[in-house]
Every structure is written in structure tokens, then in C-alpha cells.
Amino acid sequence: MNQYKWHCKSFQNLTVEELYAIMQLRSEVFVVEQNCPYLDPDGKDQQSWHLMGWDQDKLVAYSRLLPAGLAFEEISIGRVVSSPAYRGKGAGKELMKNAIETAYQLFGQQPIRIGAQQYLQKFYESLGFGQVSDMYLEDNIPHIEMVK
């Protein structure tokens, strides 16, 4: 497994360069690659923590950690994304393991709820999440809610 440099920051502590890299990666994958035009800046970033995995100056993987009550009643991990250039190299699993650990450090050991793209169900199950909702469409992509 590759070892990336992990940093977690509040929105207010992100540098302009970090914020740009985050928005660029999220747009590259969620808007362009998944062909899904949607408004990514949803007003939740300012109250979230931002976990970034870097390979030197390249943002390899990212997720945001949301306090309870912001997206779900429980704490949440969202906008989970890895760079297409780093897929299949363990970046996604390393990201989620770090995200879970960091969420517990920030918010305490409590249930974590995610809105997962359905095709990633087995990946999230391998990390201890279980499906708790029926499939629903979000931006025309099948999703399920899962809790760890």
C-alpha cells in the first residue's frame, strides 16, 4: 500500500491552493468523469473538515468529514474521491481508513452514515459499513445509505 501524506483541515484553514486542488479533483470525477452536472459547492464545505491525501504536490484522494446534523443525523463522510491516475493502487481504501479514524478523533466514537454510490457497496462493506436504506437516485446515480 502506498503511503501518502495526509492532512485534515477545517475550511477556514485550507490554503487557496488546497481548496483549488480539492474543487478540481471533485469536478474532474463527479462532474466530468461521471457526466453529472450538479452544483458541487453545496454550502456544507464551510462547516466540514477536509481530509487530503497528497503524493508530493498532487492531490491523490480526498473526503470531507461532516459533523452530526449537517448532512445526516449522524456524523458523515462525503465527497469521497480518488484521482483516476491513482485508482487500483489502494488510495481509496487508505483514504477511507484515514477518514473513519479522523472522524472518530474529531467527533468521538459514534455511528458514521454515508450516502454511497450503489456500485461501491462491497467496497464500503469491507470497511464495516452496512446498508440501511433502499436504493435512491441522487443526480441520476443509484445511491444507498450505509452506517458503520
Backbone as ProteinMPNN parsed JSONL, in Angstrom:
{"seq_chain_A": "MNQYKWHCKSFQNLTVEELYAIMQLRSEVFVVEQNCPYLDPDGKDQQSWHLMGWDQDKLVAYSRLLPAGLAFEEISIGRVVSSPAYRGKGAGKELMKNAIETAYQLFGQQPIRIGAQQYLQKFYESLGFGQVSDMYLEDNIPHIEMVK", "coords_chain_A": {"N_chain_A": [[0.851, -1.195, 0.0], [0.533, 2.19, -0.793], [2.016, 5.01, 0.754], [0.692, 7.941, 1.492], [0.851, 11.485, 2.134], [-1.102, 12.677, 4.653], [-3.458, 15.163, 5.42], [-5.64, 16.984, 7.456], [-7.967, 19.5, 7.524], [-9.83, 22.315, 8.728], [-12.295, 24.201, 6.917], [-11.699, 26.93, 7.002], [-8.978, 26.923, 7.405], [-7.831, 25.93, 5.124], [-5.534, 26.331, 2.453], [-5.48, 28.539, -0.385], [-4.487, 27.167, -2.592], [-4.841, 24.484, -1.791], [-7.659, 24.369, -1.577], [-8.327, 24.868, -4.252], [-7.198, 22.577, -5.489], [-8.798, 20.59, -4.312], [-11.41, 21.263, -5.256], [-10.932, 21.012, -7.975], [-10.305, 18.236, -8.253], [-12.705, 17.074, -7.299], [-14.497, 18.073, -9.237], [-13.36, 16.985, -11.57], [-13.866, 14.231, -11.27], [-16.595, 13.854, -10.235], [-18.212, 15.535, -11.822], [-17.185, 15.707, -14.547], [-16.004, 13.074, -15.264], [-18.064, 11.345, -14.349], [-20.08, 12.362, -15.768], [-22.058, 14.201, -14.803], [-23.742, 16.867, -14.339], [-23.866, 18.999, -11.689], [-24.342, 21.084, -8.787], [-21.596, 21.37, -7.076], [-20.4, 22.895, -4.877], [-22.079, 23.02, -2.058], [-22.723, 24.423, 0.198], [-22.002, 23.12, 2.512], [-19.331, 22.728, 2.864], [-18.01, 24.724, 4.347], [-18.521, 24.157, 7.008], [-17.378, 21.754, 7.417], [-14.726, 19.289, 7.791], [-11.713, 18.713, 6.002], [-10.192, 16.141, 4.461], [-7.182, 15.304, 3.085], [-5.173, 13.509, 0.836], [-1.913, 13.431, -0.184], [0.436, 13.057, -2.819], [3.384, 14.079, -3.001], [3.076, 17.056, -4.642], [0.599, 16.527, -5.649], [-2.833, 16.076, -5.386], [-4.169, 13.2, -4.342], [-6.236, 11.772, -3.122], [-9.351, 12.413, -1.468], [-11.685, 13.417, 1.036], [-14.589, 14.713, 2.688], [-15.383, 15.492, 6.038], [-18.155, 15.462, 7.978], [-19.881, 17.079, 10.596], [-22.303, 15.767, 12.958], [-25.693, 16.225, 12.058], [-25.338, 17.922, 9.911], [-25.31, 16.78, 7.252], [-26.53, 14.339, 7.704], [-28.298, 12.85, 10.49], [-26.374, 11.554, 11.973], [-22.733, 11.682, 12.302], [-20.784, 12.129, 9.302], [-19.197, 10.972, 6.292], [-18.23, 12.313, 3.284], [-18.203, 13.166, -0.276], [-16.221, 11.449, -1.213], [-13.368, 10.701, -2.923], [-11.022, 9.617, -5.356], [-8.095, 10.221, -7.282], [-8.234, 9.581, -10.759], [-5.796, 8.742, -11.872], [-4.589, 7.358, -9.838], [-6.061, 5.171, -9.165], [-6.789, 1.788, -8.224], [-4.537, 1.405, -6.816], [-4.728, 1.344, -4.132], [-5.374, 3.77, -2.961], [-8.01, 4.637, -2.44], [-8.969, 2.908, -0.401], [-7.093, 3.44, 1.598], [-7.685, 6.131, 1.969], [-10.366, 5.969, 2.997], [-9.967, 4.514, 5.373], [-8.368, 6.314, 6.795], [-10.193, 8.449, 6.862], [-12.295, 7.434, 8.455], [-10.949, 6.97, 10.906], [-10.073, 9.601, 11.449], [-12.514, 10.96, 11.597], [-13.575, 9.809, 13.927], [-11.678, 10.811, 15.742], [-12.179, 13.549, 15.563], [-14.944, 13.831, 16.163], [-15.677, 11.953, 18.04], [-16.225, 8.497, 19.038], [-18.691, 7.2, 17.324], [-21.705, 6.315, 15.464], [-21.266, 6.369, 11.898], [-22.648, 7.735, 9.037], [-23.115, 7.287, 5.578], [-23.8, 8.394, 2.228], [-23.707, 6.359, -0.245], [-22.493, 5.613, -3.525], [-24.168, 3.123, -5.232], [-22.801, 1.077, -6.632], [-20.449, 0.847, -5.268], [-20.919, -0.57, -2.988], [-19.902, -3.087, -1.945], [-17.223, -2.398, -1.511], [-17.481, -0.473, 0.577], [-18.719, -2.099, 2.467], [-16.588, -3.768, 3.075], [-15.202, -2.173, 4.749], [-16.665, -2.082, 7.002], [-19.188, -0.899, 6.88], [-22.769, -1.001, 6.671], [-25.678, -1.548, 4.692], [-28.495, 0.582, 4.985], [-30.689, 1.648, 3.793], [-33.114, 1.743, 1.121], [-32.349, 1.66, -2.41], [-31.769, 4.799, -3.925], [-32.098, 7.54, -6.211], [-29.629, 9.904, -6.796], [-28.84, 12.724, -8.389], [-29.287, 11.257, -10.714], [-27.79, 8.951, -10.275], [-27.545, 5.757, -8.887], [-27.797, 5.384, -5.412], [-27.137, 4.364, -1.999], [-27.863, 4.492, 1.488], [-25.545, 3.984, 4.094], [-24.308, 2.673, 7.182], [-21.778, 2.744, 9.649]], "CA_chain_A": [[0.0, 0.0, 0.0], [1.271, 3.443, -0.861], [1.867, 5.908, 1.895], [0.536, 9.327, 1.092], [0.858, 12.429, 3.254], [-2.49, 13.016, 4.964], [-3.705, 16.394, 6.17], [-7.057, 17.277, 7.66], [-8.086, 20.909, 7.907], [-11.129, 22.983, 8.638], [-12.405, 25.015, 5.699], [-11.049, 28.217, 7.22], [-7.527, 26.743, 7.412], [-7.337, 25.484, 3.818], [-4.898, 27.352, 1.622], [-6.137, 28.719, -1.679], [-4.006, 26.082, -3.45], [-5.516, 23.25, -1.372], [-9.062, 24.462, -1.972], [-8.376, 24.718, -5.706], [-6.941, 21.167, -5.797], [-9.993, 19.843, -3.896], [-12.509, 21.535, -6.192], [-10.54, 20.461, -9.275], [-10.465, 16.78, -8.209], [-14.129, 16.761, -7.198], [-15.103, 18.336, -10.551], [-12.829, 16.018, -12.543], [-14.51, 12.926, -11.111], [-18.046, 13.863, -10.046], [-18.9, 16.26, -12.892], [-16.713, 15.346, -15.881], [-15.904, 11.623, -15.459], [-19.363, 10.704, -14.153], [-21.019, 13.063, -16.65], [-23.16, 14.54, -13.916], [-23.725, 18.287, -13.99], [-24.535, 19.335, -10.439], [-23.662, 22.148, -8.061], [-20.762, 20.74, -6.051], [-20.376, 23.699, -3.649], [-23.443, 22.884, -1.542], [-22.895, 25.147, 1.457], [-21.593, 22.301, 3.658], [-17.865, 22.708, 2.987], [-17.539, 25.675, 5.352], [-18.696, 23.582, 8.346], [-16.796, 20.415, 7.368], [-13.283, 19.086, 7.805], [-11.302, 18.272, 4.67], [-9.086, 15.184, 4.545], [-6.487, 15.292, 1.793], [-4.018, 12.636, 0.698], [-1.028, 14.028, -1.182], [1.649, 12.437, -3.328], [4.147, 15.298, -3.248], [2.166, 18.193, -4.816], [-0.595, 16.044, -6.356], [-3.913, 15.593, -4.533], [-4.447, 11.829, -4.771], [-7.513, 11.325, -2.569], [-9.975, 13.461, -0.662], [-13.06, 13.289, 1.528], [-14.923, 15.704, 3.708], [-15.926, 14.919, 7.262], [-19.235, 16.359, 8.366], [-20.411, 16.853, 11.938], [-23.696, 15.312, 13.054], [-26.708, 17.23, 11.803], [-25.078, 18.723, 8.708], [-25.844, 16.026, 6.11], [-27.369, 13.312, 8.317], [-28.373, 12.966, 11.945], [-25.093, 11.083, 12.449], [-21.573, 12.22, 11.596], [-20.799, 11.606, 7.948], [-18.053, 11.122, 5.393], [-18.793, 12.547, 1.966], [-17.336, 13.609, -1.379], [-15.092, 10.513, -1.228], [-12.891, 10.696, -4.309], [-9.592, 9.402, -5.601], [-7.674, 10.633, -8.611], [-8.215, 8.466, -11.71], [-4.421, 8.299, -12.098], [-4.131, 6.571, -8.693], [-7.004, 4.097, -8.872], [-6.224, 0.452, -8.256], [-3.267, 1.418, -6.078], [-5.027, 1.37, -2.71], [-5.613, 5.121, -2.44], [-9.377, 4.739, -1.926], [-9.071, 2.209, 0.884], [-6.29, 4.218, 2.543], [-8.49, 7.323, 2.233], [-11.494, 5.679, 3.881], [-9.458, 4.14, 6.703], [-7.982, 7.581, 7.418], [-11.405, 9.247, 7.09], [-13.003, 6.861, 9.61], [-10.13, 7.256, 12.086], [-10.078, 11.047, 11.694], [-13.874, 11.317, 12.039], [-13.666, 9.433, 15.345], [-10.856, 11.748, 16.514], [-12.824, 14.864, 15.565], [-16.324, 13.856, 16.649], [-15.909, 10.883, 19.004], [-16.594, 7.18, 18.506], [-20.142, 7.146, 17.152], [-22.035, 5.832, 14.12], [-20.975, 7.201, 10.723], [-23.573, 7.45, 7.928], [-22.681, 7.769, 4.267], [-24.632, 8.19, 1.046], [-22.734, 5.713, -1.123], [-22.908, 5.147, -4.837], [-24.513, 1.722, -5.015], [-21.825, 0.15, -7.189], [-19.343, 0.75, -4.314], [-21.44, -1.188, -1.771], [-18.974, -4.099, -1.412], [-16.053, -1.666, -1.01], [-17.811, 0.094, 1.883], [-18.955, -3.217, 3.396], [-15.275, -4.265, 3.505], [-14.738, -1.24, 5.775], [-17.551, -2.18, 8.156], [-20.477, -0.233, 6.687], [-23.887, -1.847, 6.274], [-26.763, -0.832, 4.013], [-29.625, 0.883, 5.865], [-31.784, 2.263, 3.039], [-33.334, 1.265, -0.239], [-31.652, 2.437, -3.422], [-32.402, 6.046, -4.35], [-31.317, 8.243, -7.226], [-29.126, 11.234, -6.5], [-28.266, 13.189, -9.647], [-29.444, 10.125, -11.638], [-26.852, 7.886, -9.94], [-28.07, 4.955, -7.775], [-27.12, 5.506, -4.121], [-27.733, 3.763, -0.809], [-27.278, 4.967, 2.743], [-24.857, 2.938, 4.832], [-23.86, 3.112, 8.501], [-20.739, 1.963, 10.334]], "C_chain_A": [[0.885, 1.243, 0.0], [1.041, 4.252, 0.405], [1.832, 7.336, 1.376], [0.632, 10.196, 2.333], [-0.571, 12.903, 3.462], [-2.553, 14.272, 5.806], [-5.212, 16.564, 6.29], [-7.154, 18.699, 8.201], [-9.544, 21.344, 7.889], [-11.122, 23.831, 7.361], [-11.602, 26.307, 5.836], [-9.526, 28.113, 7.162], [-6.965, 26.202, 6.104], [-6.619, 26.642, 3.128], [-5.694, 27.467, 0.32], [-5.749, 27.575, -2.615], [-4.684, 24.759, -3.094], [-6.971, 23.256, -1.801], [-9.209, 24.274, -3.482], [-8.185, 23.249, -6.097], [-8.153, 20.3, -5.447], [-11.111, 20.024, -4.918], [-12.197, 20.964, -7.577], [-10.743, 18.944, -9.297], [-11.936, 16.395, -8.131], [-14.822, 16.985, -8.537], [-14.654, 17.323, -11.589], [-13.592, 14.699, -12.481], [-16.03, 13.026, -11.104], [-18.799, 14.541, -11.185], [-18.494, 15.733, -14.262], [-16.739, 13.838, -16.093], [-17.271, 10.943, -15.349], [-20.466, 11.382, -14.959], [-22.272, 13.472, -15.895], [-23.092, 16.024, -13.545], [-24.536, 18.544, -12.711], [-23.721, 20.41, -9.74], [-22.89, 21.529, -6.896], [-20.667, 21.589, -4.781], [-21.797, 23.817, -3.081], [-23.679, 23.589, -0.213], [-22.48, 24.362, 2.687], [-20.081, 22.309, 3.878], [-17.374, 23.575, 4.144], [-17.623, 25.121, 6.773], [-18.069, 22.189, 8.459], [-15.289, 20.457, 7.563], [-12.911, 18.433, 6.488], [-10.047, 17.422, 4.791], [-8.469, 15.027, 3.165], [-5.3, 14.35, 1.861], [-3.168, 13.124, -0.465], [0.102, 13.084, -1.553], [2.491, 13.601, -3.848], [3.174, 16.46, -3.436], [0.886, 17.81, -5.552], [-1.612, 15.531, -5.343], [-4.397, 14.257, -5.09], [-5.843, 11.388, -4.339], [-8.03, 12.378, -1.6], [-11.325, 12.965, -0.136], [-13.319, 14.423, 2.51], [-15.646, 15.008, 4.84], [-16.918, 15.919, 7.835], [-19.72, 16.047, 9.775], [-21.866, 16.386, 11.88], [-24.636, 16.482, 12.804], [-26.496, 18.045, 10.548], [-25.634, 18.046, 7.452], [-26.852, 14.983, 6.589], [-27.435, 13.586, 9.811], [-27.038, 12.56, 12.576], [-23.96, 11.883, 11.804], [-21.496, 11.526, 10.237], [-19.465, 11.83, 7.25], [-18.634, 11.275, 3.993], [-17.751, 13.007, 0.968], [-16.056, 12.758, -1.428], [-14.628, 10.357, -2.671], [-11.394, 10.393, -4.355], [-9.291, 9.759, -7.05], [-7.671, 9.426, -9.549], [-6.813, 7.908, -11.939], [-3.906, 7.391, -10.979], [-5.069, 5.422, -8.348], [-6.33, 2.742, -9.018], [-4.904, 0.342, -7.507], [-3.498, 1.538, -4.568], [-5.343, 2.733, -2.132], [-7.006, 5.242, -1.815], [-9.541, 4.09, -0.569], [-8.279, 2.961, 1.958], [-7.047, 5.489, 2.943], [-9.591, 7.025, 3.245], [-11.037, 5.267, 5.278], [-9.045, 5.399, 7.468], [-9.204, 8.431, 7.751], [-12.162, 8.751, 8.316], [-12.257, 7.209, 10.899], [-10.183, 8.742, 12.451], [-11.451, 11.516, 12.166], [-14.061, 10.974, 13.51], [-12.852, 10.39, 16.215], [-11.551, 13.1, 16.646], [-14.131, 14.877, 16.345], [-16.629, 12.81, 17.72], [-16.375, 9.609, 18.321], [-18.118, 7.079, 18.497], [-20.449, 6.666, 15.739], [-21.717, 6.873, 13.042], [-21.923, 6.774, 9.61], [-23.004, 8.05, 6.647], [-23.798, 7.558, 3.247], [-23.703, 7.667, -0.033], [-23.32, 5.431, -2.501], [-23.044, 3.628, -4.747], [-23.454, 0.747, -5.541], [-20.611, -0.029, -6.27], [-19.748, 0.056, -3.009], [-20.452, -2.186, -1.156], [-17.697, -3.45, -0.842], [-16.338, -1.136, 0.392], [-18.113, -0.995, 2.913], [-17.629, -3.766, 3.92], [-14.676, -3.381, 4.595], [-15.669, -1.194, 6.989], [-18.874, -1.465, 8.043], [-21.529, -1.254, 6.273], [-24.998, -0.997, 5.681], [-27.944, -0.638, 4.957], [-30.776, 1.557, 5.126], [-31.981, 1.508, 1.733], [-32.508, 2.13, -1.18], [-32.468, 3.689, -3.718], [-31.506, 6.698, -5.388], [-30.909, 9.609, -6.694], [-28.364, 11.675, -7.739], [-28.221, 12.059, -10.683], [-28.425, 9.007, -11.434], [-27.423, 7.103, -8.76], [-27.178, 5.056, -6.534], [-27.842, 4.666, -3.072], [-27.102, 4.442, 0.407], [-26.698, 3.765, 3.472], [-24.382, 3.519, 6.162], [-22.787, 2.16, 9.005], [-20.9, 2.215, 11.822]], "O_chain_A": [[1.875, 1.31, 0.728], [-0.015, 4.169, 1.033], [2.831, 7.859, 0.884], [0.51, 9.703, 3.454], [-1.182, 13.465, 2.553], [-1.808, 14.432, 6.774], [-5.958, 16.318, 5.343], [-6.516, 19.054, 9.192], [-10.367, 20.816, 7.141], [-10.064, 24.132, 6.807], [-10.913, 26.725, 4.905], [-8.852, 29.109, 6.897], [-5.752, 26.031, 5.979], [-7.051, 27.791, 3.215], [-6.484, 26.585, -0.018], [-6.594, 27.068, -3.353], [-5.06, 23.996, -3.984], [-7.468, 22.261, -2.33], [-10.126, 23.588, -3.933], [-8.921, 22.73, -6.937], [-8.498, 19.383, -6.192], [-11.691, 19.046, -5.39], [-13.095, 20.488, -8.271], [-11.298, 18.416, -10.261], [-12.369, 15.48, -8.831], [-15.653, 16.17, -8.939], [-15.457, 16.854, -12.395], [-13.926, 14.118, -13.514], [-16.692, 12.349, -11.891], [-19.929, 14.152, -11.482], [-19.353, 15.353, -15.058], [-17.419, 13.357, -17.001], [-17.602, 10.073, -16.154], [-21.638, 11.023, -14.849], [-23.392, 13.14, -16.285], [-22.459, 16.392, -12.556], [-25.747, 18.326, -12.677], [-22.552, 20.623, -10.061], [-23.469, 21.205, -5.859], [-20.841, 21.048, -3.689], [-22.607, 24.609, -3.563], [-24.707, 23.382, 0.431], [-22.589, 24.872, 3.803], [-19.605, 21.941, 4.952], [-16.431, 23.204, 4.842], [-16.881, 25.562, 7.651], [-18.215, 21.523, 9.485], [-14.664, 21.516, 7.508], [-13.703, 17.682, 5.918], [-8.982, 17.909, 5.171], [-9.145, 14.664, 2.202], [-4.519, 14.38, 2.812], [-3.646, 13.219, -1.595], [0.655, 12.395, -0.696], [2.329, 14.046, -4.985], [2.494, 16.83, -2.479], [0.164, 18.686, -6.028], [-1.301, 14.656, -4.535], [-4.966, 14.198, -6.18], [-6.549, 10.715, -5.09], [-7.262, 13.128, -0.998], [-12.012, 12.186, -0.797], [-12.396, 15.006, 3.079], [-16.413, 14.068, 4.633], [-16.573, 17.062, 8.137], [-19.946, 14.886, 10.114], [-22.56, 16.585, 10.883], [-24.402, 17.592, 13.28], [-27.388, 18.794, 10.148], [-26.351, 18.676, 6.675], [-27.891, 14.771, 5.963], [-26.72, 14.442, 10.331], [-26.617, 13.136, 13.579], [-24.189, 12.663, 10.88], [-22.077, 10.457, 10.048], [-18.714, 12.749, 7.577], [-19.444, 10.453, 3.564], [-16.585, 13.211, 1.303], [-14.961, 13.274, -1.652], [-15.396, 9.935, -3.536], [-10.618, 10.849, -3.515], [-10.14, 9.612, -7.929], [-7.167, 8.364, -9.186], [-6.663, 6.709, -12.177], [-2.889, 6.72, -11.154], [-4.88, 4.763, -7.325], [-5.419, 2.569, -9.828], [-4.235, -0.69, -7.558], [-2.56, 1.805, -3.816], [-5.56, 2.851, -0.926], [-7.163, 5.88, -0.775], [-10.179, 4.654, 0.32], [-8.74, 3.102, 3.091], [-7.05, 5.875, 4.112], [-9.737, 7.741, 4.235], [-11.669, 5.642, 6.266], [-9.342, 5.531, 8.655], [-9.249, 9.066, 8.805], [-12.62, 9.554, 9.129], [-12.857, 7.684, 11.863], [-10.322, 9.095, 13.622], [-11.543, 12.378, 13.04], [-14.641, 11.758, 14.26], [-13.286, 10.744, 17.311], [-11.517, 13.722, 17.708], [-14.403, 15.814, 17.096], [-17.737, 12.789, 18.255], [-16.853, 9.629, 17.187], [-18.746, 6.896, 19.54], [-19.551, 6.615, 14.899], [-21.875, 8.077, 13.243], [-21.997, 5.593, 9.273], [-22.484, 9.165, 6.638], [-24.628, 6.661, 3.389], [-22.989, 8.443, -0.669], [-24.486, 5.058, -2.631], [-22.151, 2.939, -4.252], [-23.241, -0.307, -4.942], [-19.825, -0.956, -6.466], [-19.0, 0.091, -2.032], [-20.195, -2.126, 0.046], [-17.164, -3.896, 0.173], [-15.529, -1.325, 1.301], [-17.802, -0.837, 4.094], [-17.546, -4.183, 5.075], [-13.747, -3.795, 5.288], [-15.488, -0.374, 7.889], [-19.627, -1.421, 9.016], [-21.223, -2.245, 5.61], [-25.23, 0.131, 6.113], [-28.351, -1.572, 5.648], [-31.74, 1.995, 5.755], [-31.123, 0.738, 1.303], [-32.028, 3.197, -0.798], [-33.698, 3.648, -3.757], [-30.303, 6.44, -5.436], [-31.741, 10.373, -6.204], [-27.356, 11.068, -8.101], [-27.251, 11.92, -11.427], [-28.219, 8.194, -12.335], [-27.756, 7.699, -7.736], [-25.968, 4.842, -6.602], [-29.007, 4.305, -3.239], [-25.961, 4.902, 0.359], [-27.274, 2.677, 3.47], [-24.089, 4.711, 6.257], [-22.866, 0.946, 8.82], [-20.144, 1.671, 12.627]]}, "name": "protein", "num_of_chains": 1, "seq": "MNQYKWHCKSFQNLTVEELYAIMQLRSEVFVVEQNCPYLDPDGKDQQSWHLMGWDQDKLVAYSRLLPAGLAFEEISIGRVVSSPAYRGKGAGKELMKNAIETAYQLFGQQPIRIGAQQYLQKFYESLGFGQVSDMYLEDNIPHIEMVK"}
